[in-house]
Amino acid sequence: MSLSIQESDFDGAQDSWESILSFCAAHTFYVTPSWQRVWWRHFGKGFELHILKVLDGDVLIGIASMKYSNGVLSFVGNSDLFDYNDFLVVDGRDAEFYSAVWDYISGLKWDSLELGSLPETSPTIQFIQEKAEQIGLTVECLEEDKAPFSDLPASWEEFVSGLSKKHRHELRRKIRRIESAGEITQKVFTKPDDVANMMPKFANLLRSSSQDKALFLTPERERFFEDAVFELAKSGQLRLSFLKFNGVDVASNIVIDYKNSYLLYNSGYDPAHSALSVGLVNKALTIKEGIEFGKCRFDFLRGTERYKYDLGAENSTVYRLTVRR
C-alpha cells in the first residue's frame, strides 16, 4: 500500500502522535506534541506550521513537525530551547517515511531546509543528505554542539568509584566540605502548583549564575519555561530541585524525568556560595536520586561546561543538516 501525507495542526495530530512515541527511536520529550505545542504558543508567531502525518493506509508511521518563514523550512522549535530535535519515525519504517516526506517537502516553498539539533544517531542525517544529493542540491552537515551524558550504574557507590581518580577525590572532598560547613538538604518539587510557585526562585538563581545566563533568560523565555515545566509537572515528568544550605536556597535544577533517563534541562546557583560548589553538589545529589530510582542515563544535554566532565560525562555530538536549493 502506498503512503500518504496529511497536513494537520496540533489538535488534529495530538492523539495519533502520542500513540507512536514509544515505537520511535527519536523518542524524547522534545518531540512530544505537548512540548512542541508550548513552544509554538510562545514563539510560533510569523511562522507557517506544517505538521505532516505520514500514513500507511490508516496507520500512522511518522510525524514531521515543521515550520516555515523567510525562505527557511525547519523543525518546530529552536536550538536555544531544544537540545535535540528530529522527525518521529516508527522503528523499521525509516526508508518509506523519508522517501514520502522528501517527496512532499520538495513541493513546498523554501530556499533552505535547516534541520538542527540532530543527535549523532539520527537516520535523518543519512536519508535527507542522500535524497538531496541525488537531485544535485547543496548539502552541509556540521557539528552544532556536544551533548554530554553519563550511563548510570546500579548504585551511587559504583558511580563514584567509576569516576577518574581526580574527579572521585574532588567530588568526595566537595561533599565533605559543604557538609562540614553547615546543614544541607535537597527538596524536590514535582506537583504542578508547587513547581509554579517555585519557578520565580529558580529564575533568580539562574540569572545569578552568570552574565550569559542572565542575558539568556529573557522575559519571553522565562514565560516559556514556566509554561513548559508546568505541563511537564502535570504529566509527572518534572523534578525541580533546590539545595538548601543552612535553610537558604543556594542552587536549583530543572530535571526532566523521561523514560529511563534524567535530563538536566537547566540549572542555577547563588555565586555567593560558589566556594562550597553548591551547583555541582546539587547536581550530584540529583544523579544519586536518579540511580536510586533505577534510571539508566543522566543526560546533561548540550554544552561543554566543566562540571559535566567532573561528574564523569562523555560526549555525544549534535548536528545541523542544511540543504540549499
Backbone torsions as a table, in degrees:
resi	resn	phi	psi	omega
1	MET	NA	133.9	-179.2
2	SER	-75.6	152.5	-179.4
3	LEU	-84.1	154.9	174.5
4	SER	-130.7	160.2	178.2
5	ILE	-126.2	131.9	175.9
6	GLN	-116.5	130.3	171.8
7	GLU	-78.6	140.9	-176.4
8	SER	-142.3	-178.5	168.8
9	ASP	-121.7	-176.5	-176.5
10	PHE	-63.4	-41.0	-179.6
11	ASP	-63.1	-42.9	-177.3
12	GLY	-72.7	-22.1	-176.0
13	ALA	-103.5	-15.0	-168.4
14	GLN	-50.4	-57.0	-172.0
15	ASP	-65.6	-48.0	-178.8
16	SER	-68.8	-34.3	176.4
17	TRP	-59.1	-50.5	-179.1
18	GLU	-63.8	-30.1	-175.2
19	SER	-68.3	-22.6	-177.4
20	ILE	-102.0	-5.3	-172.4
21	LEU	-53.2	-47.2	-174.4
22	SER	-71.4	-8.9	179.6
23	PHE	-101.1	9.2	-173.8
24	CYS	-117.9	136.5	-179.4
25	ALA	-66.0	-29.8	-177.3
26	ALA	-83.6	15.8	-173.0
27	HIS	-69.0	97.2	168.2
28	THR	-131.3	168.1	-178.2
29	PHE	-65.1	-20.8	179.5
30	TYR	-65.8	-27.3	-177.6
31	VAL	-100.4	13.1	175.5
32	THR	-81.4	150.0	179.7
33	PRO	-63.9	-32.1	-178.6
34	SER	-66.4	-44.3	179.9
35	TRP	-66.0	-44.5	-177.9
36	GLN	-69.3	-33.1	176.7
37	ARG	-63.2	-42.7	178.7
38	VAL	-62.2	-44.7	178.1
39	TRP	-59.2	-44.7	-178.0
40	TRP	-62.7	-38.1	-179.8
41	ARG	-62.1	-34.7	-176.9
42	HIS	-91.5	-32.5	-170.1
43	PHE	-128.6	5.5	-173.9
44	GLY	-79.4	-10.3	-178.1
45	LYS	-59.3	131.4	178.9
46	GLY	94.4	-5.7	178.5
47	PHE	-107.5	151.0	165.4
48	GLU	-90.4	134.5	-179.9
49	LEU	-95.3	132.2	174.6
50	HIS	-129.4	95.4	172.5
51	ILE	-98.4	111.7	-175.5
52	LEU	-102.4	118.8	174.7
53	LYS	-95.4	117.5	-179.7
54	VAL	-96.1	119.3	-170.1
55	LEU	-120.2	138.9	167.7
56	ASP	-106.6	95.0	-169.5
57	GLY	69.0	-118.4	176.5
58	ASP	-101.0	5.1	-174.6
59	VAL	-98.9	123.9	178.6
60	LEU	-77.0	126.4	177.2
61	ILE	-114.2	-2.3	178.0
62	GLY	177.2	163.6	178.5
63	ILE	-130.9	132.8	169.9
64	ALA	-116.7	107.4	-177.3
65	SER	-101.3	110.9	-169.7
66	MET	-136.3	162.9	177.3
67	LYS	-136.6	157.1	-178.3
68	TYR	-135.7	138.5	172.9
69	SER	-165.4	138.0	172.5
70	ASN	51.0	43.5	175.2
71	GLY	84.8	-0.2	-176.0
72	VAL	-114.3	124.5	172.2
73	LEU	-104.8	127.8	-174.2
74	SER	-151.3	174.4	175.5
75	PHE	-63.6	151.7	165.2
76	VAL	-63.0	134.1	-176.4
77	GLY	109.7	-177.1	174.6
78	ASN	-152.3	166.6	-173.8
79	SER	-71.7	-16.7	177.0
80	ASP	-68.5	-32.5	-172.7
81	LEU	-121.6	-7.8	178.0
82	PHE	-118.4	107.0	178.2
83	ASP	-70.9	-31.7	175.2
84	TYR	-130.6	154.4	172.5
85	ASN	-157.0	158.8	-178.5
86	ASP	-179.3	169.2	165.3
87	PHE	-73.2	154.1	179.5
88	LEU	-107.4	115.3	-172.5
89	VAL	-130.3	129.4	175.8
90	VAL	-62.5	136.3	-178.4
91	ASP	-53.6	134.8	177.9
92	GLY	88.4	-4.9	-177.7
93	ARG	-113.6	18.3	-172.9
94	ASP	-58.3	-53.6	-173.6
95	ALA	-59.3	-44.2	179.2
96	GLU	-64.8	-44.4	-178.0
97	PHE	-60.4	-51.6	-174.9
98	TYR	-66.6	-34.6	176.3
99	SER	-62.9	-45.0	-178.9
100	ALA	-67.0	-44.1	-179.2
101	VAL	-65.5	-42.8	-179.7
102	TRP	-62.9	-44.1	179.0
103	ASP	-59.7	-39.3	-177.2
104	TYR	-72.0	-50.1	-175.6
105	ILE	-71.3	-19.4	174.5
106	SER	-62.7	-25.4	179.0
107	GLY	-88.5	-3.7	177.1
108	LEU	-87.3	161.3	179.4
109	LYS	-84.2	124.2	172.0
110	TRP	-169.0	150.0	173.9
111	ASP	-97.2	-34.1	176.4
112	SER	-138.9	142.9	175.2
113	LEU	-106.9	114.7	-174.2
114	GLU	-118.3	109.0	-177.1
115	LEU	-112.3	96.5	-176.8
116	GLY	-99.8	170.6	177.0
117	SER	63.3	29.9	-179.6
118	LEU	-80.9	124.5	175.1
119	PRO	-62.6	154.5	-176.9
120	GLU	-63.1	-21.3	-179.7
121	THR	-89.7	0.3	-173.3
122	SER	-69.7	128.7	175.0
123	PRO	-69.5	-15.0	178.2
124	THR	-57.1	-37.5	-177.6
125	ILE	-58.7	-48.0	-178.3
126	GLN	-72.5	-49.6	-172.0
127	PHE	-66.2	-47.9	-177.6
128	ILE	-69.2	-37.5	177.7
129	GLN	-61.9	-44.1	179.7
130	GLU	-64.6	-43.6	-179.5
131	LYS	-61.7	-42.6	-177.9
132	ALA	-70.0	-41.6	-178.2
133	GLU	-68.2	-29.6	179.3
134	GLN	-61.3	-27.3	179.7
135	ILE	-109.9	18.0	170.8
136	GLY	80.2	18.5	178.3
137	LEU	-82.1	155.4	178.7
138	THR	-80.4	127.8	-177.4
139	VAL	-125.2	136.4	177.7
140	GLU	-134.7	126.7	177.3
141	CYS	-121.5	112.6	-175.5
142	LEU	-122.2	148.6	173.4
143	GLU	-66.6	128.3	-179.4
144	GLU	-97.6	-36.7	-177.0
145	ASP	-173.0	173.0	169.3
146	LYS	-103.7	147.5	177.7
147	ALA	-128.7	87.1	-176.9
148	PRO	-66.8	150.2	179.8
149	PHE	-150.8	162.0	173.4
150	SER	-129.8	128.2	169.0
151	ASP	-76.7	133.8	-172.0
152	LEU	-98.5	135.0	176.3
153	PRO	-82.5	-168.7	-174.5
154	ALA	-81.7	-17.4	-176.6
155	SER	-143.7	156.5	177.1
156	TRP	-63.0	-40.9	-180.0
157	GLU	-60.4	-39.9	178.5
158	GLU	-67.9	-36.6	177.4
159	PHE	-61.8	-50.2	-178.4
160	VAL	-63.0	-42.2	179.9
161	SER	-64.2	-26.4	-179.5
162	GLY	-79.6	-10.4	176.2
163	LEU	-70.9	160.1	174.4
164	SER	-62.0	160.5	-177.6
165	LYS	-55.6	-44.2	-179.1
166	LYS	-63.5	-48.8	-177.0
167	HIS	-69.9	-35.3	176.4
168	ARG	-62.0	-46.6	179.9
169	HIS	-62.5	-44.5	-177.4
170	GLU	-65.8	-41.7	-179.6
171	LEU	-64.6	-46.2	179.0
172	ARG	-62.2	-39.9	-179.0
173	ARG	-65.3	-42.2	-178.1
174	LYS	-68.0	-38.3	177.6
175	ILE	-66.7	-42.8	178.2
176	ARG	-62.1	-40.9	-176.0
177	ARG	-64.2	-46.0	-178.7
178	ILE	-71.2	-33.7	178.2
179	GLU	-67.2	-33.6	179.5
180	SER	-80.1	-18.4	-178.2
181	ALA	-84.3	-21.2	-177.7
182	GLY	175.1	-168.3	-178.6
183	GLU	-91.5	128.2	176.4
184	ILE	-121.0	140.1	173.6
185	THR	-141.6	154.2	174.4
186	GLN	-119.5	125.8	178.8
187	LYS	-111.6	131.0	-178.4
188	VAL	-115.1	128.0	179.2
189	PHE	-106.7	132.1	-177.7
190	THR	-129.5	-22.2	-177.5
191	LYS	-78.9	140.2	-173.9
192	PRO	-51.8	-47.3	-177.6
193	ASP	-66.9	-38.7	177.7
194	ASP	-64.7	-43.0	179.0
195	VAL	-61.6	-45.8	180.0
196	ALA	-59.3	-40.3	-179.5
197	ASN	-68.1	-30.3	-175.6
198	MET	-91.7	-12.4	-175.9
199	MET	-62.3	-36.4	175.1
200	PRO	-60.0	-37.0	177.9
201	LYS	-68.2	-39.3	174.9
202	PHE	-59.9	-45.7	-178.7
203	ALA	-59.6	-39.3	178.9
204	ASN	-64.1	-40.8	178.7
205	LEU	-68.6	-37.5	177.3
206	LEU	-61.6	-48.2	-180.0
207	ARG	-62.5	-35.7	-177.4
208	SER	-69.4	-23.0	-171.4
209	SER	-62.2	-42.4	-176.9
210	SER	-165.3	162.1	177.3
211	GLN	-64.8	-37.6	179.5
212	ASP	-60.8	-43.7	-179.7
213	LYS	-69.4	-34.5	177.2
214	ALA	-64.2	-40.1	178.1
215	LEU	-70.0	-35.8	-179.9
216	PHE	-64.0	-41.1	-173.0
217	LEU	-82.9	73.6	174.0
218	THR	-69.5	163.6	176.2
219	PRO	-56.5	-35.9	179.3
220	GLU	-65.2	-44.9	179.8
221	ARG	-69.3	-35.2	178.3
222	GLU	-63.6	-41.3	177.3
223	ARG	-64.6	-38.1	176.2
224	PHE	-62.1	-47.7	178.7
225	PHE	-54.9	-47.1	-177.4
226	GLU	-60.4	-43.0	-179.2
227	ASP	-69.2	-45.5	-175.5
228	ALA	-65.6	-45.5	-177.9
229	VAL	-70.1	-30.2	176.2
230	PHE	-63.7	-42.7	177.5
231	GLU	-63.8	-41.8	178.6
232	LEU	-65.3	-38.9	178.2
233	ALA	-63.7	-37.9	178.7
234	LYS	-62.3	-30.4	-179.7
235	SER	-93.8	6.1	177.4
236	GLY	75.0	25.3	-174.4
237	GLN	-116.0	14.1	-174.1
238	LEU	-122.9	134.7	174.4
239	ARG	-131.1	111.3	179.8
240	LEU	-106.2	107.9	-173.3
241	SER	-106.3	143.7	175.0
242	PHE	-127.2	131.9	173.0
243	LEU	-94.5	124.1	176.5
244	LYS	-102.4	133.9	173.8
245	PHE	-120.7	116.4	-174.8
246	ASN	50.9	42.1	175.0
247	GLY	83.3	0.1	-177.9
248	VAL	-110.0	134.2	177.1
249	ASP	-71.9	119.0	-174.7
250	VAL	-120.4	-10.3	178.7
251	ALA	-158.5	153.1	-179.3
252	SER	-150.6	148.2	176.5
253	ASN	-129.4	140.0	161.9
254	ILE	-98.7	117.6	179.2
255	VAL	-121.2	132.1	176.2
256	ILE	-95.2	123.5	178.4
257	ASP	-95.3	98.5	-171.7
258	TYR	-133.6	121.2	-177.8
259	LYS	55.5	-122.2	-176.0
260	ASN	-101.6	19.8	-173.8
261	SER	-130.3	153.3	161.6
262	TYR	-102.6	132.9	179.0
263	LEU	-120.7	121.8	-176.8
264	LEU	-83.4	96.7	-173.1
265	TYR	-77.4	-38.9	176.4
266	ASN	-167.2	165.0	-176.0
267	SER	-157.7	161.2	177.0
268	GLY	-153.9	163.7	178.7
269	TYR	-154.8	165.5	178.2
270	ASP	-89.6	112.4	-177.7
271	PRO	-63.0	-16.9	176.3
272	ALA	-64.3	-19.5	178.8
273	HIS	-112.8	20.9	-177.2
274	SER	-64.6	-27.2	179.2
275	ALA	-63.0	-20.4	178.8
276	LEU	-97.9	8.7	176.3
277	SER	52.7	44.5	-172.7
278	VAL	-65.0	-34.4	179.3
279	GLY	-65.2	-46.7	179.7
280	LEU	-65.4	-41.6	-179.7
281	VAL	-62.5	-41.5	179.2
282	ASN	-62.8	-40.4	177.9
283	LYS	-67.2	-39.7	178.9
284	ALA	-61.7	-42.6	178.1
285	LEU	-65.1	-32.2	177.3
286	THR	-69.5	-39.0	174.9
287	ILE	-62.1	-43.5	178.8
288	LYS	-58.7	-43.0	177.9
289	GLU	-62.2	-42.4	178.7
290	GLY	-59.3	-42.2	177.7
291	ILE	-62.8	-43.7	-179.8
292	GLU	-63.8	-28.4	178.1
293	PHE	-89.9	6.6	174.4
294	GLY	80.5	19.5	177.9
295	LYS	-71.9	148.5	-176.7
296	CYS	-98.6	-18.4	-175.5
297	ARG	-146.2	141.6	168.9
298	PHE	-113.7	112.7	-176.9
299	ASP	-100.1	114.7	179.8
300	PHE	-78.9	-8.8	-179.3
301	LEU	62.3	-167.6	-165.6
302	ARG	-70.1	148.2	178.1
303	GLY	115.8	146.3	-174.4
304	THR	-111.5	38.4	178.4
305	GLU	-60.4	144.8	-172.9
306	ARG	-59.9	-37.9	-174.3
307	TYR	-59.1	-28.9	-178.6
308	LYS	-62.9	-40.4	-179.2
309	TYR	-79.8	-28.0	172.2
310	ASP	-61.9	-27.2	178.9
311	LEU	-99.2	20.9	168.4
312	GLY	85.6	14.2	-176.8
313	ALA	-70.8	151.7	169.9
314	GLU	-121.6	157.9	-170.8
315	ASN	-86.1	143.8	156.3
316	SER	-120.2	166.0	-173.8
317	THR	-116.8	141.8	176.4
318	VAL	-113.2	136.6	-173.2
319	TYR	-119.6	159.1	170.2
320	ARG	-121.0	122.3	178.6
321	LEU	-105.2	124.4	-179.2
322	THR	-123.1	129.2	176.4
323	VAL	-117.6	129.8	-178.9
324	ARG	-120.3	137.3	176.5
325	ARG	-86.0	NA	NA
